[in-house]
Amino acid sequence: MSDTAPRWFVGVDWARETHQVCVLDAAGAMLGERAFAHGGAGLADLCDWVLATTGAEPGAIAVAIEVPHGPVVETLLERGFQVYAVNPKQLDRFRDRFTVAGAKDDRRDAHVLGDSLRTDRHCFRSLFLANPVVVELREWSRMTEDLQQERTRLANRVREQLWRYYPQALEIAGGDVAAEWFLDLWSLAPTPAKAARVRESSVERVLKTHRIRRLGAADALARLRQKPLTVAAGTTEAAIAHIRAVVQRLKLVNRQIKHAHRRLDALCDTLAGDGENEPPAPSDAPGDVAILKSLPGVGRIVLAALLAEASDAIRTRDYRALRTLSGTAPVTRRSGKRCVVVMRNACHVRLRNAVYHWARVAIQHDAVSRSRYAALRKRGHSHGRALRSVADRLLAVACAMLTDRTLFDPNHATREVAEAA
């Protein structure tokens, strides 16, 4: 992307079928407006029309759009335009400059986008083509989350059916009725009557295959053979039919989750090897992936979410952007003598969830994080509020480590105190 100041400004009000485009010059005069159909030919015509209308090179043209991703953005970036994104709420405020009556239509929005970019370019976020590995990692990270949610939904259905006729089986599951070993054990003894006839060696084979050591075959059978519920005729058969249908889907989802985890590990390793999105550093300095991995509480899922959803902020070591995107930065509302500080809701939901679990695990393994959490709880803060503060500190530590190219040292604070003494 060109770093030169743009001389022409384009607003694109994107839609599913038709995109409205407005072209302005540096003085704000409208040079033309037109609608283009969504598709390869339509987007190519859009780029050609903008170039023909302005008579300029793509690098001298700035384009404003509401979304930071998608085929429209990618097409414009591939053609060499300067592309900027703006939040829809900000666009709504910019629209008030042109009308206070609340009028809104596609042509007006395209005009507002282009003119606001001309006058307030600092309010827009500059976009660029992401690393292909990051794009793939982002998709696999989101797929993993979707699969986990699907697994939870299916597991809840199994749990509900077992509660109807076979509650003793729930005692064995240990809270995870979607585990492979439990599904195989249920297939072996789907009813109390079947459990009374199944051999102990058969149960032991299932447990041994899945390496389950917390439960013995004799203990499992003793629990399954407890006095069963008295249910109406047909209830057991109906519940078994329902569970059998769900079990097949659960096993497929379990396999897909394992495959997704392997892909996340492979893509993170690829990012660690190429270093394309990292600032220049000595050859012996650890990379961004290795540094983030060394932080307490960062595992496969959290690492993938950070690299996929906050790649720009990590590359630029932008602590303010990271804490805003992840929702750890509070929102202050001050007016006269009134001052209220509340949780930030305008943030990236997936990144907020990842940072929340990062802090939750960190307080279990890092003494400094644990002591900070305990101090905040002692002051009366809620669990979530305390974790957000812990996460905010971890983000600051991560940015400092990324800037200095150092791995996490749990004894760093202790050593600094000793050196000062």
Salt bridges, closest charged atoms under 4 A:
GLU33 OE2 - ARG107 NH2 2.44
ASP48 OD1 - ARG79 NH2 2.82
ASP92 OD2 - ARG93 NH1 3.03
ASP92 OD1 - ARG95 NH1 2.59
ASP105 OD2 - ARG108 NE 3.94
ASP109 OD1 - ARG95 NE 2.81
ASP109 OD2 - LYS104 NZ 2.90
ASP115 OD1 - ARG118 NH2 2.94
ASP120 OD2 - ARG97 NH2 2.60
GLU136 OE2 - ARG263 NH2 2.75
GLU145 OE1 - ARG350 NE 2.42
GLU150 OE1 - ARG153 NH2 2.82
GLU150 OE2 - ARG249 NH2 3.70
ASP176 OD2 - ARG151 NH2 3.23
ASP184 OD2 - HIS210 NE2 2.63
ASP184 OD1 - LYS251 NZ 3.15
ASP219 OD2 - ARG223 NH2 3.41
ASP265 OD1 - ARG300 NE 3.00
ASP269 OD1 - LYS293 NZ 3.72
GLU278 OE1 - ARG405 NH1 3.23
ASP288 OD1 - ARG317 NH2 2.82
ASP288 OD1 - ARG405 NH1 3.50
GLU309 OE2 - ARG142 NE 3.01
GLU309 OE1 - HIS348 NE2 2.98
GLU309 OE2 - ARG350 NH1 2.47
ASP312 OD2 - ARG125 NH1 3.99
ASP312 OD1 - ARG315 NH1 3.54
ASP366 OD2 - ARG393 NH1 3.99
ASP392 OD2 - ARG323 NH2 2.77
ASP409 OD2 - ARG415 NH2 2.47
GLU416 OE2 - HIS412 NE2 3.10
